[in-house]
Amino acid sequence: MKVILRKNFEQLGKIGDIVEVKDGYARNFLIPRDIAAVATKGNIRALEVEKEQKAKKLAKALEDAKALAEKLSSASVSIPVKVGEEDKIFGSVTAQMIADALKEKGFDIDKRKIEIKEPIKSLGIYDVAVKVYPSVEATVKTWVVRE
């Protein structure tokens, strides 16, 4: 029996693959667990349409991410911090502080997407990476200034 995989299944293949399996395996295991569907002409056509829609959706998301990354790269934020002697700051600048500063500028960025490579523990200008999309990254200029 030919079936179309609806989920990645290690023993058989990836989503969308059409594989030949024994009738009992398909009827008693794959189809009830929604891992596969019978490979009829209608199901194959529906799969192709679904793939096209998913591809368009991913392309649109990537385009939006690139536009956001371009806007973020041109933005800069200022983080006011309390300083002690020799311009050493108390604590360090966190991703949450940068996310809050970006929110004030109109960018809604999750703090988990902000990547600070080294702890920021002194005044100055830093380039902070923001992961907008899995393959799209932007750099935000961050000014750490005296409060």
Secondary structure, DSSP 4 states (H G I P E B T S, - for coil): -EEEESS-BTTTBSTT-EEE--HHHIIIIITTTTSEEE--HHHHHHHHHHHHHHHHHHHHHHHHHHHHHHHHHH-EEEEEE-B-GGGEEEEEE-HHHHHHHHHHHT----GGGEE-SS-EEESEEEEEEEEEETTEEEEEEEEEEE-
